[in-house]
Amino acid sequence: MNNFEVLMETREFQALVFPFRKCNGDSTGYEYAIFQRIRSGLWQAISGGGKANESFVEAARREAWEETGIPQSANFFSLETINSVPIHYFSEPTPEGRYVIEEHCFAVDCEGIDITLSPEHSEYRWVDFKTAQELLKWDSNKTALWELDQRLNDNKMIPA
């Protein structure tokens, strides 16, 4: 086995999750929850690292639960967006020789679900698509949100 194969066997990944719900009193519009990180002050989706032997969706469900209290039994959806995040953005140890970490994207229907912030976030907001695009820092988040908004409007969600 060469070095690259060993790296891929021990690879880490990120799960990114956008909570969404229908706008109050609007049967066609949606709003999205975005979160402000305490350490950086930046706005982003729920995001966190996958653990050993955990599938992408399992990591998404766990991260959503840990960061917001969203039940793991909520309706999660897969997005096709897969990003690469430079390794220098992560404070936790990563495998030596890695330069980027894969980020797999999901959405979760939060209709009727209350969000409870973890200590990682100072606040969250339910916002429309345009406002989210303006507040989000990372292009990877913006791309995943664009896909989610398009899928919701086209009624083409992919159950996770």
SULNORWO-V118577 format. One record per residue. NEAR is the number of other ideal C-beta (glycine too) atoms within 10 Angstrom. D_CENTER is the distance of its C-alpha to the mean C-alpha in whole Angstrom. Layout:
# SULNORWO-V118577
near->NEAR d_center->D_CENTER
near->NEAR d_center->D_CENTER
This chain:
# SULNORWO-V118577
near->7 d_center->33
near->7 d_center->32
near->9 d_center->30
near->9 d_center->27
near->8 d_center->27
near->12 d_center->27
near->14 d_center->24
near->12 d_center->22
near->9 d_center->23
near->12 d_center->22
near->13 d_center->18
near->17 d_center->15
near->17 d_center->12
near->23 d_center->8
near->26 d_center->5
near->28 d_center->2
near->28 d_center->2
near->26 d_center->5
near->25 d_center->8
near->22 d_center->11
near->16 d_center->15
near->15 d_center->18
near->12 d_center->20
near->8 d_center->23
near->6 d_center->26
near->9 d_center->25
near->6 d_center->25
near->8 d_center->23
near->13 d_center->21
near->17 d_center->17
near->20 d_center->15
near->24 d_center->12
near->22 d_center->11
near->25 d_center->10
near->23 d_center->10
near->18 d_center->13
near->14 d_center->13
near->13 d_center->17
near->9 d_center->18
near->10 d_center->17
near->9 d_center->17
near->13 d_center->14
near->21 d_center->12
near->19 d_center->8
near->29 d_center->5
near->27 d_center->4
near->21 d_center->5
near->18 d_center->8
near->16 d_center->10
near->22 d_center->12
near->11 d_center->15
near->6 d_center->18
near->6 d_center->19
near->15 d_center->16
near->13 d_center->14
near->19 d_center->11
near->18 d_center->11
near->15 d_center->12
near->21 d_center->10
near->30 d_center->7
near->23 d_center->10
near->17 d_center->11
near->23 d_center->9
near->27 d_center->8
near->16 d_center->12
near->13 d_center->13
near->22 d_center->11
near->24 d_center->12
near->13 d_center->14
near->24 d_center->13
near->13 d_center->15
near->13 d_center->14
near->8 d_center->16
near->16 d_center->15
near->14 d_center->14
near->19 d_center->11
near->21 d_center->11
near->17 d_center->10
near->23 d_center->10
near->10 d_center->12
near->19 d_center->11
near->15 d_center->11
near->18 d_center->11
near->12 d_center->13
near->17 d_center->13
near->10 d_center->16
near->14 d_center->17
near->9 d_center->19
near->11 d_center->16
near->14 d_center->15
near->7 d_center->18
near->7 d_center->18
near->7 d_center->20
near->17 d_center->19
near->14 d_center->22
near->8 d_center->25
near->11 d_center->25
near->15 d_center->21
near->10 d_center->20
near->13 d_center->17
near->20 d_center->14
near->15 d_center->12
near->23 d_center->8
near->22 d_center->8
near->27 d_center->5
near->27 d_center->6
near->28 d_center->7
near->24 d_center->9
near->18 d_center->13
near->23 d_center->14
near->10 d_center->17
near->7 d_center->20
near->18 d_center->17
near->8 d_center->17
near->17 d_center->15
near->10 d_center->16
near->15 d_center->15
near->14 d_center->15
near->7 d_center->17
near->16 d_center->14
near->19 d_center->14
near->12 d_center->17
near->10 d_center->16
near->18 d_center->14
near->14 d_center->15
near->18 d_center->15
near->17 d_center->16
near->13 d_center->17
near->19 d_center->15
near->9 d_center->18
near->14 d_center->17
near->24 d_center->14
near->16 d_center->14
near->10 d_center->17
near->15 d_center->15
near->22 d_center->12
near->15 d_center->13
near->18 d_center->11
near->9 d_center->13
near->21 d_center->10
near->25 d_center->8
near->16 d_center->11
near->17 d_center->11
near->26 d_center->8
near->24 d_center->9
near->15 d_center->13
near->16 d_center->12
near->24 d_center->11
near->20 d_center->14
near->11 d_center->16
near->18 d_center->16
near->20 d_center->16
near->12 d_center->19
near->8 d_center->21
near->6 d_center->20
near->8 d_center->19
near->16 d_center->16
near->12 d_center->15
near->8 d_center->15
near->17 d_center->13
